[in-house]
């Protein structure tokens, strides 16, 4: 990917984030560079997206707070596994969708 492509991607993400302000919407993104591709797993990618979505919420749902509290004793810090991160993302999507209707 060229530098020009990265600049365009960043601009698009910035515009989407600006558009989402005040619209009850979140924008989450993840970029995997070629040099660090092997360092990322599906769990770390979903966890990063979850962190971004939660950061855009006015209030963090208790279910998500509890999931991280349950992981507090982990040796590398609190981390959700793949299934937990996916479950939490789906929970936020469904809760937001139900709240809107």
Short mmCIF file of the C-alpha atoms (twelve columns), coordinates in Angstrom:
data_MODEL
# 
_entry.id   MODEL 
# 
loop_
_atom_site.group_PDB 
_atom_site.id 
_atom_site.type_symbol 
_atom_site.label_atom_id 
_atom_site.label_alt_id 
_atom_site.label_comp_id 
_atom_site.label_asym_id 
_atom_site.label_seq_id 
_atom_site.Cartn_x 
_atom_site.Cartn_y 
_atom_site.Cartn_z 
_atom_site.pdbx_PDB_model_num 
ATOM 1   C CA . UNK A 1   0.000   0.000   0.000  1 
ATOM 2   C CA . UNK A 2   1.431   3.352   -0.933 1 
ATOM 3   C CA . UNK A 3   1.652   6.353   1.352  1 
ATOM 4   C CA . UNK A 4   -0.950  8.071   -0.795 1 
ATOM 5   C CA . UNK A 5   -3.383  5.165   -0.172 1 
ATOM 6   C CA . UNK A 6   -2.783  5.414   3.587  1 
ATOM 7   C CA . UNK A 7   -3.468  9.147   3.512  1 
ATOM 8   C CA . UNK A 8   -6.730  8.563   1.630  1 
ATOM 9   C CA . UNK A 9   -7.810  5.851   4.083  1 
ATOM 10  C CA . UNK A 10  -7.073  8.126   7.027  1 
ATOM 11  C CA . UNK A 11  -9.044  10.963  5.436  1 
ATOM 12  C CA . UNK A 12  -12.045 8.706   4.854  1 
ATOM 13  C CA . UNK A 13  -11.956 7.459   8.444  1 
ATOM 14  C CA . UNK A 14  -11.675 11.029  9.759  1 
ATOM 15  C CA . UNK A 15  -14.667 12.114  7.668  1 
ATOM 16  C CA . UNK A 16  -16.750 9.147   8.793  1 
ATOM 17  C CA . UNK A 17  -15.920 9.843   12.436 1 
ATOM 18  C CA . UNK A 18  -16.842 13.501  12.007 1 
ATOM 19  C CA . UNK A 19  -20.119 12.498  10.326 1 
ATOM 20  C CA . UNK A 20  -20.966 10.085  13.182 1 
ATOM 21  C CA . UNK A 21  -20.799 12.750  15.908 1 
ATOM 22  C CA . UNK A 22  -24.276 13.347  17.284 1 
ATOM 23  C CA . UNK A 23  -25.862 10.652  15.081 1 
ATOM 24  C CA . UNK A 24  -25.801 7.752   17.532 1 
ATOM 25  C CA . UNK A 25  -23.225 6.047   15.321 1 
ATOM 26  C CA . UNK A 26  -19.741 4.685   15.829 1 
ATOM 27  C CA . UNK A 27  -16.868 4.285   13.417 1 
ATOM 28  C CA . UNK A 28  -14.280 1.623   14.154 1 
ATOM 29  C CA . UNK A 29  -11.339 0.718   11.987 1 
ATOM 30  C CA . UNK A 30  -8.339  -1.546  12.031 1 
ATOM 31  C CA . UNK A 31  -5.252  -1.396  9.845  1 
ATOM 32  C CA . UNK A 32  -2.824  -4.270  9.621  1 
ATOM 33  C CA . UNK A 33  0.558   -3.343  8.233  1 
ATOM 34  C CA . UNK A 34  2.471   -5.952  6.298  1 
ATOM 35  C CA . UNK A 35  5.369   -5.908  8.771  1 
ATOM 36  C CA . UNK A 36  3.134   -6.561  11.803 1 
ATOM 37  C CA . UNK A 37  0.505   -8.826  10.235 1 
ATOM 38  C CA . UNK A 38  1.653   -11.913 12.139 1 
ATOM 39  C CA . UNK A 39  1.297   -10.119 15.487 1 
ATOM 40  C CA . UNK A 40  -2.481  -9.815  15.109 1 
ATOM 41  C CA . UNK A 41  -5.059  -12.480 15.722 1 
ATOM 42  C CA . UNK A 42  -8.817  -12.387 15.148 1 
ATOM 43  C CA . UNK A 43  -9.227  -11.858 18.905 1 
ATOM 44  C CA . UNK A 44  -6.923  -8.810  19.011 1 
ATOM 45  C CA . UNK A 45  -8.618  -7.310  15.947 1 
ATOM 46  C CA . UNK A 46  -12.127 -7.738  17.378 1 
ATOM 47  C CA . UNK A 47  -10.960 -6.476  20.783 1 
ATOM 48  C CA . UNK A 48  -9.558  -3.354  19.135 1 
ATOM 49  C CA . UNK A 49  -12.825 -2.752  17.292 1 
ATOM 50  C CA . UNK A 50  -14.777 -3.354  20.504 1 
ATOM 51  C CA . UNK A 51  -12.623 -0.853  22.393 1 
ATOM 52  C CA . UNK A 52  -13.266 1.779   19.710 1 
ATOM 53  C CA . UNK A 53  -17.023 1.184   19.665 1 
ATOM 54  C CA . UNK A 54  -17.260 1.220   23.465 1 
ATOM 55  C CA . UNK A 55  -15.221 4.437   23.514 1 
ATOM 56  C CA . UNK A 56  -17.937 6.095   21.455 1 
ATOM 57  C CA . UNK A 57  -20.750 5.134   23.806 1 
ATOM 58  C CA . UNK A 58  -22.179 7.537   26.340 1 
ATOM 59  C CA . UNK A 59  -22.352 4.699   28.873 1 
ATOM 60  C CA . UNK A 60  -20.552 1.355   28.842 1 
ATOM 61  C CA . UNK A 61  -23.054 -1.496  29.217 1 
ATOM 62  C CA . UNK A 62  -22.739 -3.387  32.517 1 
ATOM 63  C CA . UNK A 63  -22.324 -6.680  30.641 1 
ATOM 64  C CA . UNK A 64  -19.115 -5.396  29.026 1 
ATOM 65  C CA . UNK A 65  -17.770 -3.937  32.262 1 
ATOM 66  C CA . UNK A 66  -18.361 -7.289  33.951 1 
ATOM 67  C CA . UNK A 67  -16.643 -9.230  31.148 1 
ATOM 68  C CA . UNK A 68  -13.491 -7.152  31.634 1 
ATOM 69  C CA . UNK A 69  -13.700 -7.407  35.430 1 
ATOM 70  C CA . UNK A 70  -13.844 -11.181 35.089 1 
ATOM 71  C CA . UNK A 71  -10.555 -11.034 33.130 1 
ATOM 72  C CA . UNK A 72  -8.819  -8.721  35.610 1 
ATOM 73  C CA . UNK A 73  -6.609  -11.477 37.087 1 
ATOM 74  C CA . UNK A 74  -5.081  -12.387 33.708 1 
ATOM 75  C CA . UNK A 75  -1.277  -12.199 33.658 1 
ATOM 76  C CA . UNK A 76  -1.146  -9.973  30.550 1 
ATOM 77  C CA . UNK A 77  -3.932  -7.685  31.674 1 
ATOM 78  C CA . UNK A 78  -7.628  -8.026  30.965 1 
ATOM 79  C CA . UNK A 79  -8.203  -9.453  27.479 1 
ATOM 80  C CA . UNK A 80  -11.248 -10.976 25.937 1 
ATOM 81  C CA . UNK A 81  -11.011 -14.090 23.846 1 
ATOM 82  C CA . UNK A 82  -12.336 -14.256 20.298 1 
ATOM 83  C CA . UNK A 83  -15.781 -15.549 21.257 1 
ATOM 84  C CA . UNK A 84  -16.136 -13.018 24.094 1 
ATOM 85  C CA . UNK A 85  -15.105 -10.070 21.904 1 
ATOM 86  C CA . UNK A 86  -17.522 -11.164 19.179 1 
ATOM 87  C CA . UNK A 87  -20.301 -11.643 21.728 1 
ATOM 88  C CA . UNK A 88  -19.727 -8.157  23.158 1 
ATOM 89  C CA . UNK A 89  -19.689 -6.525  19.690 1 
ATOM 90  C CA . UNK A 90  -22.926 -8.267  18.763 1 
ATOM 91  C CA . UNK A 91  -24.436 -7.269  22.101 1 
ATOM 92  C CA . UNK A 92  -23.660 -3.588  21.473 1 
ATOM 93  C CA . UNK A 93  -24.982 -3.737  17.913 1 
ATOM 94  C CA . UNK A 94  -28.220 -5.413  18.957 1 
ATOM 95  C CA . UNK A 95  -28.696 -3.209  22.032 1 
ATOM 96  C CA . UNK A 96  -28.130 -0.074  19.952 1 
ATOM 97  C CA . UNK A 97  -30.465 -1.308  17.216 1 
ATOM 98  C CA . UNK A 98  -33.219 -2.176  19.714 1 
ATOM 99  C CA . UNK A 99  -32.789 1.184   21.458 1 
ATOM 100 C CA . UNK A 100 -33.241 3.024   18.154 1 
ATOM 101 C CA . UNK A 101 -36.537 1.308   17.337 1 
# 
